[in-house]
Amino acid sequence: HQNQLKELPAQMSGLKSLVEFNVQCNQLTDLPTTFSTLTKLQKLHLGYNKISVLPDVLETLINLQELDLEGNGLREARSSIGSLCSLQTCYLSRNQLTQLPDCFANLINLKDLFLNGNLLTSLPPTFAEMIRLKQLDLSNNQFIEMPNSQLFVNLTILKFSDNQI
């Protein structure tokens, strides 16, 4: 946490029992492919690095329950995020996202999704399939109208302030 790491050492692949990893506030731009061996990882905190594209290696982390990529300048959420079927909490706040892939619907266990502070103008229709989603933060985006309410059937908390409406 808060170092100047630009990359993670390949030796990380030996940490096969690791369940939580926090490397927030560094200079990381990607994750090494050896990260795929960390199959027990449940919480991954990568906030405030320099990761502009979602690392492909994330799709191998099938037990991941919490993912934090806040404040990275992330421009694209690749479809690989749809492989994270155990994900319950996802922080994608304060990035540069303009759209989300349809595969977000594959995140069947997602309960809390933080997308505030991006450049989103719409949500994919597949959001309606995320029936366990309880909390959604869409504040500080570029929406010019409220998304279809049928996308939010089971939400208990919706934050939508500071958009273009």
LOFI-56517 format. One record per residue (C-alpha): residue number from 1; x, y, z. Coordinates in steps of 0.2 Angstrom, whole numbers, padded with zeros to 4 digits. Example, Ala and Ser with C-alpha at 12.3 -4.5 7.8 and 13.67 -1.06 7.14 Angstrom:
<recs>
+-----+-------+-------+-------+
| seq |    c1 |    c2 |    c3 |
+-----+-------+-------+-------+
|   1 |  0062 | -0022 |  0039 |
|   2 |  0068 | -0005 |  0036 |
+-----+-------+-------+-------+
</recs>
This chain:
<recs>
+-----+-------+-------+-------+
| seq |    c1 |    c2 |    c3 |
+-----+-------+-------+-------+
|   1 |  0000 |  0000 |  0000 |
|   2 |  0007 |  0017 | -0006 |
|   3 |  0024 |  0012 | -0012 |
|   4 |  0031 |  0015 | -0030 |
|   5 |  0028 | -0002 | -0037 |
|   6 |  0028 | -0002 | -0056 |
|   7 |  0026 | -0021 | -0057 |
|   8 |  0023 | -0036 | -0046 |
|   9 |  0037 | -0049 | -0045 |
|  10 |  0034 | -0066 | -0053 |
|  11 |  0038 | -0074 | -0037 |
|  12 |  0020 | -0070 | -0031 |
|  13 |  0014 | -0085 | -0040 |
|  14 |  0021 | -0095 | -0025 |
|  15 |  0008 | -0087 | -0013 |
|  16 | -0005 | -0100 | -0017 |
|  17 | -0014 | -0098 | -0001 |
|  18 | -0016 | -0079 | -0002 |
|  19 | -0035 | -0074 |  0001 |
|  20 | -0032 | -0055 |  0001 |
|  21 | -0020 | -0044 | -0008 |
|  22 | -0019 | -0025 | -0006 |
|  23 | -0007 | -0015 | -0018 |
|  24 | -0017 |  0002 | -0018 |
|  25 | -0008 |  0018 | -0022 |
|  26 |  0006 |  0012 | -0033 |
|  27 |  0011 |  0014 | -0051 |
|  28 |  0005 | -0003 | -0058 |
|  29 | -0001 | -0004 | -0076 |
|  30 | -0005 | -0022 | -0077 |
|  31 | -0004 | -0039 | -0067 |
|  32 |  0008 | -0052 | -0072 |
|  33 |  0001 | -0068 | -0080 |
|  34 |  0008 | -0078 | -0065 |
|  35 | -0006 | -0070 | -0055 |
|  36 | -0017 | -0084 | -0062 |
|  37 | -0010 | -0096 | -0049 |
|  38 | -0018 | -0086 | -0035 |
|  39 | -0034 | -0096 | -0036 |
|  40 | -0039 | -0094 | -0018 |
|  41 | -0039 | -0075 | -0019 |
|  42 | -0055 | -0067 | -0013 |
|  43 | -0051 | -0049 | -0011 |
|  44 | -0040 | -0039 | -0023 |
|  45 | -0037 | -0020 | -0020 |
|  46 | -0029 | -0012 | -0035 |
|  47 | -0036 |  0006 | -0032 |
|  48 | -0026 |  0021 | -0037 |
|  49 | -0013 |  0013 | -0049 |
|  50 | -0012 |  0016 | -0067 |
|  51 | -0021 |  0002 | -0074 |
|  52 | -0030 |  0008 | -0090 |
|  53 | -0037 | -0008 | -0096 |
|  54 | -0044 | -0022 | -0086 |
|  55 | -0030 | -0036 | -0085 |
|  56 | -0035 | -0052 | -0094 |
|  57 | -0028 | -0062 | -0080 |
|  58 | -0042 | -0057 | -0068 |
|  59 | -0053 | -0070 | -0077 |
|  60 | -0044 | -0084 | -0069 |
|  61 | -0048 | -0078 | -0051 |
|  62 | -0064 | -0087 | -0050 |
|  63 | -0065 | -0086 | -0031 |
|  64 | -0063 | -0067 | -0031 |
|  65 | -0077 | -0059 | -0020 |
|  66 | -0071 | -0041 | -0020 |
|  67 | -0062 | -0031 | -0033 |
|  68 | -0056 | -0013 | -0031 |
|  69 | -0050 | -0004 | -0046 |
|  70 | -0055 |  0013 | -0041 |
|  71 | -0045 |  0028 | -0047 |
|  72 | -0035 |  0020 | -0061 |
|  73 | -0040 |  0029 | -0077 |
|  74 | -0048 |  0013 | -0083 |
|  75 | -0055 |  0016 | -0100 |
|  76 | -0062 | -0001 | -0104 |
|  77 | -0070 | -0015 | -0094 |
|  78 | -0066 | -0030 | -0104 |
|  79 | -0078 | -0045 | -0106 |
|  80 | -0066 | -0055 | -0095 |
|  81 | -0074 | -0047 | -0080 |
|  82 | -0089 | -0058 | -0084 |
|  83 | -0079 | -0073 | -0078 |
|  84 | -0079 | -0067 | -0060 |
|  85 | -0095 | -0076 | -0055 |
|  86 | -0091 | -0076 | -0036 |
|  87 | -0089 | -0057 | -0036 |
|  88 | -0100 | -0048 | -0023 |
|  89 | -0093 | -0031 | -0022 |
|  90 | -0084 | -0021 | -0037 |
|  91 | -0077 | -0004 | -0036 |
|  92 | -0074 |  0004 | -0053 |
|  93 | -0077 |  0022 | -0047 |
|  94 | -0066 |  0037 | -0053 |
|  95 | -0061 |  0030 | -0069 |
|  96 | -0064 |  0034 | -0088 |
|  97 | -0077 |  0021 | -0092 |
|  98 | -0089 |  0026 | -0106 |
|  99 | -0098 |  0010 | -0107 |
| 100 | -0100 | -0007 | -0099 |
| 101 | -0100 | -0024 | -0108 |
| 102 | -0115 | -0035 | -0108 |
| 103 | -0106 | -0048 | -0099 |
| 104 | -0109 | -0039 | -0083 |
| 105 | -0125 | -0050 | -0082 |
| 106 | -0114 | -0065 | -0079 |
| 107 | -0109 | -0057 | -0062 |
| 108 | -0124 | -0066 | -0054 |
| 109 | -0118 | -0064 | -0036 |
| 110 | -0114 | -0045 | -0037 |
| 111 | -0122 | -0036 | -0023 |
| 112 | -0113 | -0019 | -0023 |
| 113 | -0107 | -0010 | -0038 |
| 114 | -0099 |  0007 | -0038 |
| 115 | -0097 |  0016 | -0054 |
| 116 | -0097 |  0034 | -0048 |
| 117 | -0086 |  0046 | -0056 |
| 118 | -0085 |  0039 | -0074 |
| 119 | -0091 |  0045 | -0091 |
| 120 | -0106 |  0033 | -0092 |
| 121 | -0121 |  0038 | -0102 |
| 122 | -0131 |  0022 | -0102 |
| 123 | -0131 |  0004 | -0095 |
| 124 | -0132 | -0012 | -0105 |
| 125 | -0150 | -0020 | -0105 |
| 126 | -0142 | -0035 | -0097 |
| 127 | -0141 | -0026 | -0081 |
| 128 | -0159 | -0032 | -0078 |
| 129 | -0152 | -0050 | -0076 |
| 130 | -0141 | -0045 | -0061 |
| 131 | -0155 | -0049 | -0048 |
| 132 | -0144 | -0049 | -0033 |
| 133 | -0138 | -0032 | -0036 |
| 134 | -0143 | -0021 | -0020 |
| 135 | -0132 | -0006 | -0021 |
| 136 | -0128 |  0004 | -0037 |
| 137 | -0119 |  0020 | -0037 |
| 138 | -0120 |  0030 | -0054 |
| 139 | -0117 |  0047 | -0047 |
| 140 | -0105 |  0059 | -0056 |
| 141 | -0107 |  0051 | -0073 |
| 142 | -0114 |  0058 | -0090 |
| 143 | -0132 |  0051 | -0090 |
| 144 | -0144 |  0063 | -0098 |
| 145 | -0159 |  0053 | -0093 |
| 146 | -0163 |  0040 | -0079 |
| 147 | -0160 |  0022 | -0085 |
| 148 | -0175 |  0011 | -0087 |
| 149 | -0181 |  0006 | -0069 |
| 150 | -0183 | -0012 | -0074 |
| 151 | -0164 | -0013 | -0074 |
| 152 | -0165 | -0010 | -0055 |
| 153 | -0179 | -0022 | -0049 |
| 154 | -0171 | -0027 | -0033 |
| 155 | -0160 | -0012 | -0028 |
| 156 | -0161 | -0005 | -0011 |
| 157 | -0149 |  0009 | -0014 |
| 158 | -0147 |  0019 | -0030 |
| 159 | -0136 |  0034 | -0030 |
| 160 | -0138 |  0045 | -0046 |
| 161 | -0133 |  0063 | -0041 |
| 162 | -0123 |  0074 | -0052 |
| 163 | -0127 |  0068 | -0069 |
| 164 | -0133 |  0078 | -0084 |
| 165 | -0151 |  0077 | -0080 |
+-----+-------+-------+-------+
</recs>
